[in-house]
């Protein structure tokens, strides 16, 4: 059982569901207006901001985050194996403030509290997380034999 954590799969006006209802997914505001708002809000999509993430994490929920997701979705194919969150570091600040690990789907949890002391530099934590994730991505990419099938 996973406790409160940020989960990076590789990438509602507030939190109204309980942690037992499944993970929350931070999403851009545009996804939560119009005809899809009620559906997406009902399955755990919440406005991507630190307050909503912190509320869910403090309730013991898993929070899915895609830092740099819009940027990464439109990058050229030749840079697909580069972990680059487009300078976004709020995920690190939120994980530090709430004392939770950062997890990737394919990596062991990344502790962002113990290795950096009580008041870590967010940029150092971000660089560490990206380094660990890049190493894991490089190892996976080295095993890839076919461009699509992996």
N, C-alpha and C positions, 0 to 999 in steps of 0.2 A: 504494500500500500504506500503510495507516494503522499507525503505531507504537502504543506503549502510550498509551492515552488513555481518558478518561471520555467516554462517549457518552450523551446524554440523548435517547432516542427521543421524548420529550415527556412519557414517564415510565416436601445434601452437607456435611459438617462442615468442609470445607476445599477447597483448590484441588488437583485431582488430574489435570486434563487439561492438555495443553500449549497454548501460544498459537496454534499452527497449527490446533487443533481448532475454532476459532471463538470468538466472544465469550462472556464470562461475564455473567450477569445477576444482580445483587444482588436478593435477594428476602426477604420476611418468613419467619421461622422456621416459621410454620404451613404454608407451602407445601411444606416439606421433611420432613413427617411423614406417616405413613399410606401409603395406596396410591400416591400420586403421587410420593413421595420418590425412589424409584429412577429413575423416568422423568425427572423434572425435573433431578435431580442429574446424570444421564447426558448431558443435553443442555446443560449449562453453568450451571444455576441454582445459586447458592451463597448461603449465609447472609449477609445484609446486615450487615456490620460492617467496620470500617476494616482489621482485620488481613487478612481475606480479599481485600478490594479491593486492598490494598497488595501482597499476595503475587502476585496475578494481574498487576497493573501492572508489578511488578518483573520478571516473567517475559516482559514484552513484549506482554501480551494487551490486547485492548480490553475494557473493563468497562462494561456497560450499567447505569445508575443512574436511579432514579426518586425523587429527593428530594421528600418530601412527597406521594408517589404515593397513599397511602391517603387523605390529606386531599383531594387534588385530585380523586380519583375520586368523592367525595361532595359536591363543591361545587355550588352552584346553577348552572344553565345560564347565567344572566346574568353570571357571573364567569368564564366559560370562557376569555376572552381576557386573563387576568391571570396573569402568572408569579408564583407564590407558593408557596414551598416550606415554608410553615408554620414558618418560623424555623429550619429545619434547615440547618446549615452544615458538617456533617462532610465532605460531598463536597468542599468547597473546601479544607479542611485536608488531606485525603488527596491531592488534586491538587497542592497546594503542596509537601507533604512528599515526594512522589514525582516532582515536576518534570514533570508531564504536562499536556497541554492538555485543556480541557473542550470537548466538541463537541456540537452539536445536530444533528439530522438535516438541518435546513434552513439552518444558518448555518455560516460559516467557523469554524475552531477559535478558541477563546478562550484566549489565553495568560494564565495566572494567576501566572506566575513573574516574567518580565522587567519588566512594568510596575510591580510593587509592591516590588521590592528583595528582599533576602535573608530578611527576617523580616516578611512582610506581616501586616497585621491581617485575620483571617479574615472579620470582618464587612464590611470594605471590599471584599474580594475577592468575597464573596457578593453584595453590593449591585451591584458592577460586572457580574458574570455575569448577574444578574437584569435589569439595565438593558439590556444587549446583547440578551439573549433577548427582553425585552419589546418592544424596538424592532423586532426581526425578526417577532415575532408580530403586532404592530400593522400592519406592512406587509402581512403575509399576510391578516390579517382585513379590511383595506381592499379587497382584491381579491375577497373572497368575495361571490358574488351570491346563492347559495341556501344556506339554513341547513345542509343535510346534504351536498349535492353539492359545495360549495365552488366 
